[in-house]
């Protein structure tokens, strides 16, 4: 038992050290984006951070290239951060914001379309805030759905634990009654 616990602890420590390295962080974030249930939720959360932060910075008058650097660090995902870095480089060469973001393949089509519309109409901040609001609603809905799915599972686990405790208390009592009788 002690060997298993030690192995798990050593595995967790090794994983954390691996994730701290740039290559490990990139692979970890890539895997998180590809997971079946968690991946879409992680991507939506990153989109909220991206859109809200970029919208706030642009509305505050921060130059776009500097804002893209800040947003890269705020997003919290190395894969999307790398896509933003490449987009920043393309924007510096004169491209629009929407084109390099679309080419990266890391941003949902609705995000790139809203950014393109915002650029064309001159209301980029407003469109980014609309994207952030929409994705915040989606994240809240997804989290409530996951929570409602987990509730029955938690009840079953708690029932098994309580049943185990009750049996561990009652079985010795039954054994003592058999021996006394």
WOJOJO-V56242 format. One record per residue. RES is the residue in three letters. D_FIRST is the distance of its C-alpha to the first C-alpha in Angstrom with 2 decimals. Layout:
# WOJOJO-V56242
res=RES d_first=D_FIRST
res=RES d_first=D_FIRST
This chain:
# WOJOJO-V56242
res=UNK d_first=0.00
res=UNK d_first=3.79
res=UNK d_first=5.39
res=UNK d_first=5.22
res=UNK d_first=6.39
res=UNK d_first=8.61
res=UNK d_first=9.89
res=UNK d_first=10.82
res=UNK d_first=12.49
res=UNK d_first=14.22
res=UNK d_first=15.38
res=UNK d_first=16.82
res=UNK d_first=18.55
res=UNK d_first=19.97
res=UNK d_first=21.21
res=UNK d_first=22.89
res=UNK d_first=24.59
res=UNK d_first=25.75
res=UNK d_first=27.18
res=UNK d_first=29.12
res=UNK d_first=31.12
res=UNK d_first=34.13
res=UNK d_first=33.29
res=UNK d_first=29.69
res=UNK d_first=31.00
res=UNK d_first=33.61
res=UNK d_first=31.24
res=UNK d_first=28.84
res=UNK d_first=31.88
res=UNK d_first=33.33
res=UNK d_first=30.22
res=UNK d_first=30.27
res=UNK d_first=33.91
res=UNK d_first=33.25
res=UNK d_first=30.51
res=UNK d_first=32.03
res=UNK d_first=31.83
res=UNK d_first=30.97
res=UNK d_first=33.38
res=UNK d_first=36.62
res=UNK d_first=35.50
res=UNK d_first=34.67
res=UNK d_first=38.03
res=UNK d_first=39.94
res=UNK d_first=38.46
res=UNK d_first=39.52
res=UNK d_first=42.96
res=UNK d_first=43.35
res=UNK d_first=42.57
res=UNK d_first=44.87
res=UNK d_first=47.78
res=UNK d_first=47.70
res=UNK d_first=47.40
res=UNK d_first=49.97
res=UNK d_first=52.32
res=UNK d_first=52.14
res=UNK d_first=52.70
res=UNK d_first=55.58
res=UNK d_first=57.15
res=UNK d_first=56.91
res=UNK d_first=58.89
res=UNK d_first=56.19
res=UNK d_first=57.24
res=UNK d_first=55.45
res=UNK d_first=53.96
res=UNK d_first=52.58
res=UNK d_first=51.26
res=UNK d_first=49.47
res=UNK d_first=47.70
res=UNK d_first=46.58
res=UNK d_first=45.46
res=UNK d_first=43.42
res=UNK d_first=41.32
res=UNK d_first=41.12
res=UNK d_first=40.03
res=UNK d_first=36.44
res=UNK d_first=35.97
res=UNK d_first=36.66
res=UNK d_first=38.04
res=UNK d_first=40.52
res=UNK d_first=41.22
res=UNK d_first=42.24
res=UNK d_first=44.49
res=UNK d_first=46.07
res=UNK d_first=46.67
res=UNK d_first=48.46
res=UNK d_first=50.39
res=UNK d_first=51.44
res=UNK d_first=52.79
res=UNK d_first=54.72
res=UNK d_first=56.06
res=UNK d_first=57.29
res=UNK d_first=59.24
res=UNK d_first=60.98
res=UNK d_first=59.01
res=UNK d_first=58.37
res=UNK d_first=55.00
res=UNK d_first=54.37
res=UNK d_first=54.98
res=UNK d_first=52.29
res=UNK d_first=49.75
res=UNK d_first=50.65
res=UNK d_first=50.45
res=UNK d_first=46.88
res=UNK d_first=45.63
res=UNK d_first=43.04
res=UNK d_first=45.22
res=UNK d_first=46.12
res=UNK d_first=49.81
res=UNK d_first=50.70
res=UNK d_first=49.72
res=UNK d_first=51.88
res=UNK d_first=54.75
res=UNK d_first=54.72
res=UNK d_first=54.73
res=UNK d_first=57.60
res=UNK d_first=59.55
res=UNK d_first=58.93
res=UNK d_first=60.18
res=UNK d_first=63.23
res=UNK d_first=64.18
res=UNK d_first=63.47
res=UNK d_first=60.94
res=UNK d_first=57.72
res=UNK d_first=56.18
res=UNK d_first=56.98
res=UNK d_first=55.47
res=UNK d_first=52.29
res=UNK d_first=52.02
res=UNK d_first=52.62
res=UNK d_first=49.83
res=UNK d_first=47.46
res=UNK d_first=48.47
res=UNK d_first=48.05
res=UNK d_first=44.57
res=UNK d_first=43.52
res=UNK d_first=44.55
res=UNK d_first=42.62
res=UNK d_first=39.43
res=UNK d_first=39.84
res=UNK d_first=40.47
res=UNK d_first=37.44
res=UNK d_first=35.14
res=UNK d_first=36.62
res=UNK d_first=36.19
res=UNK d_first=32.50
res=UNK d_first=32.04
res=UNK d_first=33.88
res=UNK d_first=31.72
res=UNK d_first=28.49
res=UNK d_first=29.79
res=UNK d_first=29.48
res=UNK d_first=25.95
res=UNK d_first=24.97
res=UNK d_first=26.82
res=UNK d_first=25.01
res=UNK d_first=21.52
res=UNK d_first=22.78
res=UNK d_first=24.25
res=UNK d_first=21.07
res=UNK d_first=19.28
res=UNK d_first=22.35
res=UNK d_first=22.57
res=UNK d_first=19.04
res=UNK d_first=19.96
res=UNK d_first=23.31
res=UNK d_first=22.04
res=UNK d_first=19.59
res=UNK d_first=22.68
res=UNK d_first=25.25
res=UNK d_first=23.70
res=UNK d_first=23.79
res=UNK d_first=27.33
res=UNK d_first=28.40
res=UNK d_first=27.06
res=UNK d_first=29.02
res=UNK d_first=32.09
res=UNK d_first=31.94
res=UNK d_first=31.81
res=UNK d_first=34.61
res=UNK d_first=36.76
